[in-house]
Amino acid sequence: MGQKSILNAYCPLSTRCCFCVNLRYGTIAIAVLGFLMSIFYMALLDAEEFLKDYVGMHPVTALIIVHTYAILGVLMNAINIILFAASFTYNEFYILMYLWFAIIFFIFDFLMVMITTIAALSAKKALFAVAIFCGDIAYWVILYNFAFPAVNGFRRSIHTVVIFLG
């Protein structure tokens, strides 16, 4: 009995993106939307004052969070360009890079959101804390249920074609 990879075991598959679009075009759309989202993450560099003043976060913590998101935004920008190119060249390795980066990004994002949520709760900004936490959970649920299955399904379809052609 062969050993299953983590992505094959835990990342769902889809035969269509958003129930109606073929996987290649869905992967292209995901790359473009991810590129736009990466610009948002890079723009969070200007949120330092908001985190210090409104949320009541320690200045060093606020600085670390905004710079972490800026770095992740630049990396996310690059990885979405790679995903965009991979969808045209049918490059399974680049799609795997995207999926693994998404897992690493999730870890950092969840950590940053938890720190921000705790800081907001300690500053008695419960509504903001709940909004940012629930918004982040909703973002990742949508990605896990719609984007990742489409990208992983596209990767698996490429892998299947390579096996049949090889």
N, C-alpha and C positions, 0 to 999 in steps of 0.2 A: 504494500500500500504506500503510495507516494506521499511525500510531505507537501502540504499546500502552502503557498506563499501567503503572507499577511493580507495583501491586497485581494487575492482571490478568495480568501476566507471571509474577510470583513467588509470589503467594499462592494456594494450591490452593483448589479449589472442591469442594463436596460437595452432594449432593442430599438427604442425610439427616444428622442429627446423631447421632453414635455409632451409626451403622448402622441405627437404627430410628425415631428421633424426627424429626418434621417440623422444618424449619429454624427456623420461628418459635418453637416451644416450646423447641427447642435453644438458640436465642439468648437466650431468657428465662432458661433454666437457667444458661447461661454468664455472664450478667450477675449473677445471684444468687451464683454461686460466686465470681466475680471480686470482688463486693462483700465477701464473707467473707474472701477472700484479702487485700483491701486493709486490712482491720482487722488482719490479721496483720502486714502491713508497717508499719502505724502503731505496733503494739505493739513493734516492733524498737527503738523509741526507748529502751526500757529495757535494751537489750543493750550499752550502752556499756561498763559495768564488765566484762562478760564478754569483750568484745573486747580490752580493756586487760589484764585479769588473766590470762585463760586463753590467749588467742591471742598475747598479748605485743605487741599493736599500739600504736603511738605514740598518746598521748591525743588529739592533734589529728586524726589520721587516723580514729580510732574515732568521734570527734564528727562528722566530716564524713560518714562512712558512715551512722551512725544517723539523722542529720538528713536526708540525701538520701533514705533509705528512708521516713522519716516524710512528707516532702513528696510523694514519689512515691505513697505510700499514700493521702494525701488526694486527689491528682489521680486516682488509680486508682478511688477511691471515687466521685468525681464522674463519671468517664467510664463507670463501670458503671451508675450511675443513668441516665445519658444513653442507654446501650445498652438498658437496660430499657425506657425510655420509647420509644425508636426502634422496638423490637420491637412495640409496641402501635400506634404511629402510622405505621409503615412509612416512616420517614424515612431515606432513603439517605444524606443528608449526615451525620447523626449516627452512622450506622454507619461511614462513612468516617473520622469523627473517632476512633472507637474503634480502628479498624485502624491508623491512623497513630500514635496514642498508643502502641499496643502495640509498634510498631517503635521508637519513641523510648525507651520503657520498657526494651525489650530491651537497647539500647545502654548505658543507665545501669546496669541490673542486672548485665550481664556485666562492666562495668568494676568495680563494687563487689565482685562475687564474685572477680574476679581479684586485686584488692588484698587481700582477706581471705585468699584462698588463698596468696598469696605471703607474707603476714605469718605465717600459720600454719606454712608450710613453714620459714620462717626461725626460728621458735620451736620447731622440731622437733615439731610437732603434725601429722604427716603424715596420720594417720587422719582427723582433723578436716578437713584441707585436701582430701583426696580425697573425703570425704563431702559437703562443701559444694559442691565443683566438680561432682561427678557428679549430685548432687541438683538443681543448677541446670540442668545440661544435660538431665536427664530431664524437668524441669518444662517447659522450652522445647520439647523434642521432642513432648511430649504436646500442648502448646498449638498447635504448628505443624501437627500431624497430625490433631487432632480439633476444637479450638475455632475456630481461624482459618478452616479450610475451611467450617465450618458458618455462621459469621458472614458470611464473604465470599459463600457460596452464597445466603444470605438476602438480602444486598445485591444480588446479581446478579438474583435473582428479582424483587425490587422494581423494579429498573431495567428488566427485561423487561416487567413489567406496565405501567409508566409509558409505555414506548415503544408498546405495543399500544393503550393507552387514549388516548394523545396523538395 
